[in-house]
Amino acid sequence: MAVAQSSDTQGMFTRFVRSEATASILLLACTIAALAWANSPRSESYFRLGHTELGFKIGEAQRTRSLHDQTQLDAISNLRRAHKKCSRRG
């Protein structure tokens, strides 16, 4: 019996993770957490996180970018793609 329950629990978890609502719930939870953190007494650490440099180095070649810069570039890329899609339809 315990094996059947375990299997059923895993099946429920798998269905939950694969459902479209999961992404929405996770995005909403992260948004609420970010808003609370940004407006809390510890907001300095939230804004400092955006200026954290991330990157990689291969031999002498090095590439770094702040999280803030990366998200701005991603947003611009997405807007350009959306504009191209709309332009093709018209």
C-alpha positions in Angstrom: 0.0 0.0 0.0 2.8 2.5 0.9 4.3 2.0 -2.6 1.0 2.9 -4.3 0.6 6.0 -2.1 4.2 7.1 -2.9 3.6 6.5 -6.6 0.3 8.5 -6.5 2.0 11.3 -4.6 4.8 11.5 -7.3 2.1 11.5 -10.0 0.3 14.4 -8.3 3.6 16.3 -8.0 4.5 15.6 -11.6 1.1 16.8 -12.8 1.5 20.0 -10.7 4.9 20.8 -12.0 3.9 20.2 -15.6 0.7 22.2 -15.5 0.6 25.7 -17.0 -0.7 27.1 -13.8 2.6 26.3 -12.0 4.6 28.8 -14.0 1.9 31.5 -13.2 1.9 30.7 -9.5 5.7 30.7 -9.4 6.0 34.0 -11.3 3.4 35.6 -9.0 5.1 34.3 -5.8 8.5 35.6 -7.0 7.0 39.0 -8.0 5.4 39.4 -4.6 8.7 38.4 -2.9 10.6 40.9 -5.0 8.2 43.7 -4.3 8.3 43.0 -0.5 12.1 42.8 -0.6 12.5 46.0 -2.7 10.2 47.9 -0.2 11.7 46.5 3.0 14.3 48.0 5.3 16.8 45.6 3.5 16.0 47.1 0.1 19.7 48.2 -0.4 20.7 44.5 -0.9 17.9 44.1 -3.5 19.2 47.0 -5.6 22.8 46.0 -5.0 22.0 42.6 -6.5 21.1 44.1 -9.8 24.6 45.5 -10.2 26.3 42.2 -9.5 28.7 41.4 -12.2 28.5 37.9 -13.8 30.6 36.6 -16.6 33.1 34.1 -17.8 36.8 34.0 -18.7 38.5 31.7 -21.2 42.2 32.2 -21.4 42.7 36.0 -21.9 39.2 36.5 -23.2 36.7 37.8 -20.6 33.1 38.8 -20.8 31.2 40.3 -17.8 27.9 42.1 -17.5 25.7 43.2 -14.6 22.3 41.5 -14.0 20.7 44.9 -14.7 22.4 45.3 -18.1 21.5 41.8 -19.1 17.8 42.1 -18.2 17.7 45.4 -20.2 19.3 43.7 -23.2 16.8 40.8 -23.0 13.9 43.2 -22.8 15.1 45.1 -25.9 15.6 41.8 -27.8 12.1 40.7 -27.0 10.6 44.0 -28.1 12.5 43.7 -31.4 11.3 40.2 -32.0 7.7 41.2 -31.2 8.0 44.1 -33.6 9.3 41.9 -36.4 6.4 39.4 -35.9 3.8 42.2 -36.1 5.5 43.7 -39.1 5.3 40.4 -41.0 1.5 40.1 -40.4 0.7 43.5 -41.7 
